């Protein structure tokens, strides 16, 4: 991925399902990838063809893939799981519904 403004704004969404499945990842260091990937622990950052080849090597061993995949799952669960985000969702939903009810009662939405 090019290291331009558009790429840097990417959210790392492709990494999340791999981590949730307990799989290590290899990704470039653009955007939040460098924050999401613990190099050598949950996966690898690779910007060049040589770095990609170096990263693939360790993952050819099943035990290494499982260990890093477990680390990836352990990393993501407390931050992105339903259980971790449940209360934030509930609070946000309550605030929004209260706002809608208030707007309906006061006619603020029509103005």
Buried (B, 14 or more C-beta within 10 A) or exposed (E): BEEEEEEEEBEBEEBBEBBBEBBBBBBBBBBBBBEBBBEEBBBBBBBEEEBBEEBEEEBEEEEEBEEBBBBBBEBBBEEEEEEEEEEEEEEEEEEEEEEEEEEEEEEEEEE
